């Protein structure tokens, strides 16, 4: 990682869970209720952080088997829907970061492996929907993150110049790999890279830039406004 700051982005694509909002506890609770339904061992919070990265349609066939994963999907969605809005919390500095990017005229989108309907409901609940050009969740595109398909969908059909300096901001190995797959600058938010135990990804991937939280990135973005 260079010690020089990145150039001002023309577009920024954000991951959602644990990049802009704190949802590890919600994800763990819904997963463990689902594991209980199927007689499986529950996960600790740390195990959840290391094992959750891929979308449900990519991960549940492995966790529950090809013959039960769709039933497990319905169970998980039922549990998640019952708790996700009441436990939703923005991460420190996230709103300020979105405001700073908007004020710079930066295009902002979301690409998440969360179910798209839940994702958009959460953005609405927080009043954040107007920040984003497009909000793309799992199954909205032909393939889920880390495939490039959802990023192309989030960027829109007439955004070729914005790819010249695109940031992908997330917290997981999958986010870094997705950034690589679309030629974006990979920016990590948080203390650690999550999703290391995803067997389909390399734990050796490193971000281009690393910030402790969204608030730490706000100052960088506001600094860009002085030269734009």
C-alpha positions in Angstrom: 0.0 0.0 0.0 1.4 3.4 -1.0 1.7 6.2 1.5 0.1 8.6 -0.9 -3.6 9.3 -0.9 -5.7 8.0 -3.8 -7.0 10.4 -6.4 -10.6 11.7 -6.2 -13.0 9.0 -7.3 -15.5 9.6 -10.1 -17.7 6.9 -8.6 -17.8 4.9 -5.4 -19.5 1.5 -4.9 -20.1 0.5 -1.3 -20.7 -2.8 0.3 -23.5 -2.5 2.8 -23.2 -4.8 5.8 -20.5 -3.9 8.2 -19.2 -1.2 5.8 -22.0 1.3 6.2 -24.2 -0.4 8.8 -23.5 -2.6 11.7 -25.3 -5.9 11.1 -23.0 -8.7 12.4 -25.2 -9.3 15.4 -28.4 -9.5 13.2 -26.7 -11.8 10.7 -25.4 -14.1 13.5 -28.8 -14.2 15.2 -30.7 -15.1 12.0 -28.2 -17.7 11.0 -28.2 -19.4 14.4 -32.0 -19.5 14.5 -31.8 -21.2 11.1 -29.1 -23.6 12.2 -31.3 -24.5 15.2 -34.2 -25.2 12.8 -32.0 -27.7 11.0 -30.2 -29.2 14.0 -26.8 -27.7 13.1 -24.2 -26.3 15.5 -24.5 -22.5 15.9 -21.7 -20.0 15.3 -20.0 -17.5 17.5 -19.8 -13.9 16.4 -16.1 -14.4 15.4 -17.0 -17.5 13.3 -19.7 -15.5 11.6 -17.3 -12.8 10.7 -14.9 -15.2 9.1 -17.4 -17.4 7.4 -19.9 -15.0 6.0 -19.0 -13.3 2.7 -20.7 -15.0 -0.2 -24.3 -14.5 -1.1 -26.9 -16.9 0.2 -27.4 -18.7 -3.1 -23.7 -19.3 -3.3 -23.1 -20.3 0.4 -26.3 -22.1 1.5 -25.9 -25.2 -0.8 -22.6 -25.8 0.9 -23.9 -25.2 4.4 -27.2 -27.1 4.2 -26.7 -29.3 1.2 -28.3 -29.2 -2.3 -31.4 -30.9 -1.1 -32.2 -28.5 1.8 -30.7 -25.2 1.0 -33.8 -23.6 -0.4 -35.8 -24.6 2.7 -33.0 -23.2 4.8 -33.1 -20.0 2.7 -36.8 -19.5 3.5 -36.1 -20.1 7.2 -33.3 -17.6 7.3 -35.2 -14.9 5.4 -38.1 -15.3 7.8 -35.9 -14.9 10.9 -34.0 -12.0 9.3 -37.1 -10.1 8.3 -38.4 -10.3 11.8 -35.4 -8.5 13.3 -33.3 -6.6 10.8 -34.9 -3.1 10.8 -35.2 -2.9 14.6 -31.5 -3.8 15.0 -30.2 -1.7 12.1 -27.4 0.8 13.1 -25.3 3.0 10.9 -21.6 2.7 11.5 -19.7 5.7 12.8 -19.0 8.3 10.1 -21.0 6.5 7.4 -23.6 9.3 6.9 -20.9 12.0 6.9 -19.0 10.0 4.3 -22.0 9.7 2.0 -22.7 13.4 2.4 -19.1 14.3 1.6 -19.1 12.2 -1.6 -22.5 13.6 -2.6 -21.2 17.2 -2.1 -18.3 16.4 -4.4 -20.6 15.3 -7.1 -19.4 11.7 -6.9 -21.7 8.9 -8.2 -22.5 6.5 -5.3 -23.9 3.0 -5.6 -24.3 -0.1 -3.4 -23.4 -3.7 -4.2 -24.2 -6.2 -1.5 -24.7 -9.9 -1.1 -27.7 -9.2 1.0 -31.1 -9.9 -0.5 -32.0 -6.9 -2.6 -35.4 -6.4 -1.1 -34.0 -6.3 2.5 -31.2 -4.1 1.3 -33.4 -1.4 -0.2 -35.8 -1.5 2.8 -32.9 -0.8 5.1 -31.7 2.1 2.9 -35.2 3.5 3.0 -35.5 3.0 6.8 -32.3 5.1 7.3 -33.4 7.7 4.8 -30.3 7.0 2.7 -31.9 5.9 -0.6 -31.4 9.4 -2.3 -27.6 9.1 -1.9 -27.4 6.2 -4.3 -27.8 5.9 -8.0 -28.5 2.2 -7.8 -28.7 -0.3 -4.9 -28.0 -3.8 -6.1 -28.4 -6.9 -3.8 -28.0 -10.6 -4.1 -29.8 -12.2 -7.1 -30.5 -8.8 -8.7 -27.8 -9.5 -11.3 -27.0 -12.7 -13.2 -24.2 -13.4 -10.7 -23.5 -12.1 -7.2 -20.3 -10.5 -5.8 -17.4 -11.0 -6.4 -18.5 -11.4 -10.0 -18.5 -8.0 -11.8 -22.2 -8.3 -12.9 -23.7 -6.4 -9.9 -21.1 -3.6 -10.1 -22.0 -3.1 -13.8 -25.7 -3.0 -12.8 -25.0 -0.5 -10.0 -22.9 1.7 -12.3 -25.6 1.9 -15.0 -25.5 1.8 -18.8 -23.8 5.2 -19.5 -21.1 5.3 -16.9 -17.9 4.4 -18.9 -15.9 7.5 -17.8 -16.7 6.7 -14.2 -14.8 3.5 -14.4 -11.6 5.5 -14.9 -11.3 6.1 -11.2 -13.7 3.8 -9.4 -13.5 2.9 -5.7 -15.0 -0.2 -4.2 -15.4 0.2 -0.4 -16.0 -2.9 1.7 -14.9 -5.0 4.6 -14.3 -8.5 3.2 -12.2 -10.7 1.0 -15.1 -10.9 -1.4 -15.2 -7.1 -1.7 -11.5 -6.9 -2.5 -11.8 -9.6 -5.1 -14.8 -7.8 -6.6 -12.8 -4.6 -6.8 -10.1 -6.5 -8.7 -12.6 -8.0 -11.1 -13.8 -4.6 -12.2 -10.5 -2.7 -12.0 -11.5 -0.6 -9.1 -9.4 0.7 -6.2 -10.1 -1.7 -3.2 -10.7 0.3 0.0 -11.1 -1.6 3.3 -13.1 -0.2 6.1 -12.6 -1.7 9.6 -10.1 -3.4 11.8 -9.9 -6.6 9.8 -10.6 -8.3 6.5 -13.6 -10.5 7.1 -14.6 -13.6 5.2 -11.2 -15.3 5.3 -12.7 -18.7 5.7 -14.5 -18.5 2.4 -12.8 -21.4 0.7 -13.4 -20.0 -2.7 -11.3 -16.9 -2.0 -7.7 -16.3 -1.2 -7.0 -15.0 2.3 -3.9 -13.3 0.9 -5.8 -10.5 -1.0 -4.9 -7.1 0.4 -6.7 -3.8 -0.2 -5.2 -0.8 -1.9 -6.1 1.4 1.0 -7.2 0.7 4.6 -9.1 3.1 6.9 -10.2 2.3 10.5 -13.7 3.5 9.9 -15.9 5.6 7.6 -15.0 8.7 9.6 -11.3 8.3 8.8 -12.2 8.4 5.1 -14.4 11.5 5.4 -11.4 13.8 5.9 -9.8 12.4 2.7 -13.0 13.0 0.7 -13.4 16.5 2.1 -9.8 17.2 1.1 -10.6 16.4 -2.5 -13.3 19.1 -2.5 -10.5 21.7 -2.3 -9.0 20.6 -5.5 -12.1 19.7 -7.5 
